[in-house]
Structures are given as structure tokens and as C-alpha cells.
Amino acid sequence: MWRLLADLVILLHAAWALFLATGFIFALKKSKIAFVHLGGLGFSFLLNLMGWYCPLTYLENYFRSLFSPGAVYSSPFMMVYFYRFLYPGLPEHLLRIGEIVFVCLNLLGYAYVAKRDDLFRRMKVFGK
């Protein structure tokens, strides 16, 4: 049961990472889901800047600690690939720098969309 919960957390973590990687599409389509994406990018930026780990990583590690690593059944085939997707074998500082650059590029994209759509004027942020 604990292994299943750990695997479900990996799936959730992979889905979240995929959402962060592709969520800018919602900004281009002017969807309100873009605000969730923007919040997720901010959270990712903060985690990486401070050197913290995602709470889902802690949850997964907790569930993994509850079962024996020498269990009879190994992880399902797809779990191995999701795990490699989430935790590639690169030094941690390179991953964090890459994620910070990724977030900054997304924020530039959001700034471009906001300027292009004249969001600030329509939201009356700057008074006019």
C-alpha cells in the first residue's frame, strides 16, 4: 500500500512538473488557469532560490520510508521513467539554476503577453 501511495505521489509530481512546463499555453489562450501556472512558477522560483525541496518530494520520501526497499514487487515500468523525469542524474545546483532560468523565461513570456494584450491598462493598474 505504501509503495502505491509513493507511486501515486510520483505521478502527481510528474503531472505538476508537466503543468509547469507547458502551462504558459493557458496565458496565450487568456485562460484563468494561467494564474495557477503563474503561482506555481513563483513557488518553484522560491523553492529553487532558497534551496528547498518540493513538498511532494518529502511526501514521496515519507511513503517510500514506510515500506522495505527489498520488497518482492518492484516499481511498475512507468514509475521508473517518471522517477527519471523528475530526478535526472545532474548535479543539484545545475538543476536549480536551470529551473530558475526556466521560470524567468516564462515570466518574460507573461510580461510580453500582458503588454501585448494591454492588460495593465484594462485592469487600471497604472491609473489610465
KAKAZI-V881806 format. One record per backbone hydrogen bond with DSSP energy under -1.0 kcal/mol. CO is the residue of the C=O (numbers start at 1). NH is the residue of the N-H. E is the energy in kcal/mol with one decimal. If there is no record, write none. Layout:
co=CO nh=NH e=E
co=CO nh=NH e=E
This chain:
co=1 nh=5 e=-2.2
co=2 nh=6 e=-2.6
co=3 nh=7 e=-2.6
co=4 nh=8 e=-2.4
co=5 nh=9 e=-2.1
co=6 nh=10 e=-1.9
co=7 nh=11 e=-2.2
co=8 nh=12 e=-2.5
co=9 nh=13 e=-2.8
co=10 nh=14 e=-2.8
co=11 nh=15 e=-2.5
co=12 nh=16 e=-2.4
co=13 nh=17 e=-2.5
co=14 nh=18 e=-2.5
co=15 nh=19 e=-2.4
co=16 nh=20 e=-2.5
co=17 nh=21 e=-2.1
co=18 nh=22 e=-1.9
co=19 nh=23 e=-2.0
co=22 nh=25 e=-1.8
co=23 nh=26 e=-1.6
co=24 nh=28 e=-1.9
co=25 nh=29 e=-1.7
co=26 nh=31 e=-3.0
co=27 nh=30 e=-1.2
co=31 nh=34 e=-1.5
co=32 nh=35 e=-1.5
co=33 nh=37 e=-2.0
co=34 nh=38 e=-2.8
co=35 nh=39 e=-2.2
co=36 nh=40 e=-2.4
co=37 nh=41 e=-2.5
co=38 nh=42 e=-2.2
co=39 nh=43 e=-2.3
co=40 nh=44 e=-2.5
co=41 nh=45 e=-2.7
co=42 nh=46 e=-2.3
co=43 nh=47 e=-2.6
co=44 nh=48 e=-2.5
co=45 nh=49 e=-2.7
co=46 nh=50 e=-2.3
co=47 nh=52 e=-2.4
co=54 nh=57 e=-1.2
co=54 nh=58 e=-1.3
co=55 nh=59 e=-2.2
co=56 nh=60 e=-2.6
co=57 nh=61 e=-2.5
co=58 nh=62 e=-2.2
co=59 nh=63 e=-2.4
co=60 nh=64 e=-2.6
co=61 nh=65 e=-1.8
co=68 nh=71 e=-1.4
co=76 nh=80 e=-1.2
co=78 nh=82 e=-2.5
co=79 nh=83 e=-2.7
co=80 nh=84 e=-2.0
co=81 nh=85 e=-2.1
co=82 nh=86 e=-2.3
co=83 nh=87 e=-2.4
co=88 nh=90 e=-2.1
co=91 nh=95 e=-1.8
co=92 nh=96 e=-2.6
co=93 nh=97 e=-2.2
co=94 nh=98 e=-2.6
co=95 nh=99 e=-2.4
co=96 nh=100 e=-2.3
co=97 nh=101 e=-2.5
co=98 nh=102 e=-2.4
co=99 nh=103 e=-2.5
co=100 nh=104 e=-2.4
co=101 nh=105 e=-2.4
co=102 nh=106 e=-2.1
co=103 nh=107 e=-2.5
co=104 nh=108 e=-2.1
co=105 nh=109 e=-2.0
co=106 nh=110 e=-2.5
co=107 nh=111 e=-2.4
co=108 nh=112 e=-2.3
co=109 nh=113 e=-2.5
co=110 nh=114 e=-2.7
co=111 nh=115 e=-2.5
co=112 nh=116 e=-3.1
co=113 nh=117 e=-2.6
co=114 nh=119 e=-2.5
co=118 nh=122 e=-1.9
co=119 nh=123 e=-2.5
co=120 nh=125 e=-2.3
